Amino acid sequence: MTTSMPSRRLAAALLLALPAALTLGACSRVVPAAKAQAEEGPLDARRLELPANEAPPAPANADGKASWSLEGNTARFGVAGTDPLLTLACANGQLVITRPIAAEVGASALFAIEGPRKIIRVPVDATALPGQRGYVWQGSLPGADKDNDVFDSPFTGTLPGGGLIKVTAGDAAREIVRRCHAQGAATKA
């Protein structure tokens, strides 16, 4: 059996390349796998145990019976005759957003509000309200902030530990936003 010259050259080249490949493989070092983010986590993280057998809570206003009402300088969203699920108020040119669900003393969070055209995140803190026991979530935005128009349309809000709230559009909310925008603009001027 005869082999052609190009086949012999190819075989010789492969024989010479094989030791070089093995040498390179032996010289390479093994890089230790990075620790999983779940093991390390953020520096200030706190682990919370979630109930294993509990179903997630239904969104507030899942039945669609809640609506907006106007009481002075406050728009209340909830079912008539019960505590509100959410309030918007205007105080000193600030739009004050209150989600009256229990909050831990000293806690802070972001209240994510998603409307049809935008998503905003409102910094909220555990706040004690006069005449009420415990702490609730409350935050504010400048009255003249253009992002306040998210409250003019239906929106959903998510708050850690507070679940989801589905809010319909309402004239009372639009009126408070309008008043607060006017106050905020006047305060700036």
Secondary structure, 3 states (H helix, E strand, C coil): CCCCHHHHHHHHHHHHHHHHHHHHHHHCCCCCCCCCHHHHCCCCCCCCCCCCCCCCCCCECCCCCCEEEEECCEEEEECCCCCCCEEEEEECCEEEEEEEEECCCCCEEEEEEECCCCEEEEEEEEECCCCCCCCEEEEEEECCCHHHHHHHCCEEEEECCCEEEEECCCHHHHHHHHHHHHHHHHHHC
